[in-house]
Amino acid sequence: MIPLYGFLEGDTIGLLILAQADDSIAEVARKLQTAARLRVAIEGPVTVLYDGKPVDPLSTVADAGMQPLARFDVRRGPRA
Amino acid sequence: MLGSPRTGVLKRDDWLDLARKLDWDLSYVSEKDAFPEIQSGRPWLPHAEWAGWDEPFRTSYPEYVAGQHAKEASVAAVREAVGRVEDYQRLPQGWLEGLKLHAATLPLAEFAAVVGNLRAARFGRDSAWRSAALLGALDEMRHAQIPLLLMHDLVRWDPQFDWTHKFFHTNNWVAIAARHLADELLLASDAIEFAIATNFVFETGFTNVQFVGMSALAHGVGDKMFEKMVGSIQSDEARHAQIGAPVLATVVKHDRAYAQHLLDKWFWRSWLLFAVVTGFAMDYLTPLEHRTSSFKEFMHEWVLDQFLRSLDEFGLQRPWYWDIFLEGLDNYHHMVYASAYSYRASVWFNFVVPGPQERAWLREKYPASWPDFDPIWQRITDRWRASDPGNDFAVHGTAIVSFCDLCQLVLSNGTPRANAASTLDHGGRRYVFCSRPCRWIFEQEPERYAGHKDVVKRVLAGEAPANLVALVQRYFGLDYDTWGKDAFGGDYPWLARSARSDKREA
């Protein structure tokens, strides 16, 4: 289990997301969106940023090199 | 012989300094041993540099006792007249929730301030400073006791008022944050840092004027007891807050950089707490018809103007994060309120959803930022509309939220578009901070803060439950009767109207 600090664009708070090393980036984004759905609607494509750079949604948490307690962001809109 | 042969009594100004300027030449112990830097603070200077220390009130002990007696009698009279449960039951629900928030954060922090003042009463560098601090300690004792007495009467009606005393004894996340601040500000600081941080920044800059603002709101709402309580406390604060300026003047003269550091650090730490406690009350919990200004307007009128004038007087600069702070005026308390509403079962008071009229008011007061918050409240409104009234957990978050490793508050700085949090690796551990100023404060003295664990680190270490309900009950100390709920169970008159009219107003 890898605890991560997730920040969803449009939300008011950072949330702790518990990911697995083999979770896809898309799954991690979905976990954050689900955790924040009381405040922010789940709609449209999103982009995940790690270290400020877009990450392939099909890659895994391990592939992306996400370390415990790292920050990731989920932004609205497709990956550029 | 002190008396004049004709009158037998000296004029006040002729004898007063005999009672407050009592420094003498030490003979069997050095000045540095009597006033060690670890307790007195830095810069360490010989007493000659402090000998001109003075403050405008110059209160004698008999004057103090007479004045406090009159204040106590006044509070007691108001309590007798309007301090019954039935009097509180007539107040607006939202206001009562703000009262619970204020009541809990106040008394034991004031009690910690007794300790800080007593340290200054012993280790302050001039006897007039020590005399004023001693009266300050007596003030703070009174400020601890008044809310404990007044709110105790309400416990049998509403057990959430029990948190007036219980709050600081719990591991509730707000209590952890409040203790983290109060311990450093009031219990652990030396006399110089206490005078600048507490007397100058916290009291002169924030609490003194905050009490004025909250007293005015209480008057409008009709809460005569709260109005009297904070007015009475404020009259003490206005006096002992004067300790700060002459201490700051001497520190500026000898170590300007340190003075600037203390101001920068403590303005930020004070701001975060006040944004939550006062921002919630002014912009959300006070009924719309009783609001006189927004929290941002209040901050500009009562806090910023005075603070900036003070900086000019001392030749100090605005804190380096001033632009971040100004952005926070538009965002921070809105970020935290929406977040805390979503996790209201983790605190001891109830919340109110801003309705269409409140949202229109907030849009008018915060034109730059409110468009980012309005969709969140629309979504929460929609969720309530789809849920049964009173079914609080249908409109409640379940994920574990994250906390700043400096202020211990939730990671809610920045804006909904760009959260300001960042991580830092230090000493083999990873830390997270809600903002650049919190990170900067940590980096200035990492050894001071590095060992403290926020709630998330406690959960990950197995010291606190990971399950939210268990965390709330077993760790935060709340149960069904005391955990926060929607103050109206989601059953708002405007919510019951047709969805069509609500959409039109929003």
Interface residues (C-beta under 8 A of the other chain):
Chain A: P3 Y5 F7 E9 G10 D11 T12 I13 G14 L15 L16 I17 A35 A36 L38 R39 V40 A41 Q67 P68 L69 A70 R71 D73
Chain B: H334 M335 V336 A338 S339 S342 D372 F373 P375 I376 R379 I380 R383 V395 H396 G397 T398 A399 I400 V401 S402 V410 L411 S412 P416 R417 N419 A421 S422 T423 R430 V432 V456 L460
